[in-house]
Each structure stands twice: as structure tokens, then as C-alpha cells.
């Protein structure tokens, strides 16, 4: 397509970001361990060359409290209890099986599933995260995941491209770990009309708040009443699973070509 592409590491102080016509800020999976530094770098790069997704989108999506904004806008989401380090101590947790994870997380970092009788262990996990200054999210585990898994819908240039199925990742009795990537089982999937509608709704709310996206993945699970609900809306560093849908890589290249042309035209 006549576009020269290269990979640069965001922490490399020797990168000349001004040399690029466009920076695609995806795949920086260590950003969850240094979020302030990453967002500062994104702002600094964007001051010199266009960045997609935009720093405003990256900042909003870094903290999973964006789910509360989606919920307030009428997007079905997995019910979430938010616990903050400054909150008074509380022993109240949702009944039944739960999932505990930090609000800034990725790849299953510090995420664990607890059965109803493991409340004491879950509370210990929560307290450890709170003591580290992390906001914690507690969600009821969705039983449908064990039977159906999750569905991830990939959008390129705000247009639906392809979908993947993800098998159950959280195993009962397993302790929180640095990541759960070894547990991933990915397959091709065909979303239902209701899943497509839910994903479009979530993405449109995000874009109304912070502008258009170049890449996105919407992960959905099925609630007990059959409603597709957003588990995560990935706008920061989503895996796009082109190995499952090779044509998606070409579609992404076309989207980036469109963005480049628009940027260069506006510069003229």
C-alpha cells in the first residue's frame, strides 16, 4: 500500500516521534504498571504527531470505571461493586460466586474467581489491592461463561470487522496471578444481532464522549436473563486477533490509510 510501518517502544527515550505521520498506540501492555507515565508519554507524543486512539480515549479507557459511564448511558454491563482505597472498610460483598480485580488491569492481572464459601480469601485479596492504593471492582461471576464463554467483537474505524470466542479463563480456586494469558482459548465466532447491537451501543457512547476510534474490541457475556452485557470495552491496548481473521489485518491497513490521508490533507 506504499505505507512504511515500524514498531517503537513507548519507553524508548531515543525515538523521534516527530518522524512519523501517525502513531498507533496499541500493544503497550505494560502500561497498567505505570499508567501515569504512559498517559504522559501519549500526551507528549500527540503534541508532535497524531496518535490513535486519542490520548483522551486512552485516558478514559485506562480505568475500568468507564463501565459506570456506559451503564449510566443505558449500555447493559456486568453489575459491578466499586471499592476505593479511601472508602470506609466494608465486609459486604455480592452473594454467590464473585470475581475480584483492580480497576486498572489487563491480561487478567490480579484477577481471581472466588466461590461463595471463599469470602474470607476474597476479602484478603481485596484488602491487599486497596492497601496498594488500587481501586477494586467486584462482580458476580456469570455462569454463562462456563458454558458459552465470552464473545469479543473487533471494530476497525468504528466498523465491525470480526468476532472471536474466548473460553472460560478464570478457574475456581486459582490464586490471583500476574496474568492469565496462558489460559486463553480463542476461536472464530459469529455474533448474534443482539450482541452486535450491544457492542455498537457501547462503542457509540465512548465515541460520543471522546471522539472516533481507530480500533476497538467489545467483550460481551450473557447475563442470567439472556441479555448480552459488556464485560470490557477495550480501546487502550486490545488484541485484535488477526490470526483468527487474517483479512482483518488488511481492513485495519485500509483504516490507517484513511486516517493518514485525512491527517495529511488537513495539514495541507
Secondary structure, 3 states (H helix, E strand, C coil): CCCCCCCCCCCCCCCCHHHCCCEECCCCHHHHHCHHHHHHHHHHHHCCCCEECCHHHHHHHHCCCHHHHHHHCCCCECCEEEECCCCCCCCCCCCCCEEEEECCCCCCCCCEEECHHHHHHHHHHHHHHHHCCCCEEEEECCCHHHHHCEEEEEEECCEEEEEEEECCCCCCCCCCCCCCHHHCCEEEECCCHHHHHHHHHHHHHHHHHHCCCCEEEEEEEECCCCCEEEEEEECCCCCCCCCCCHHHHHHHHHHHHHHHHHHHHHHC
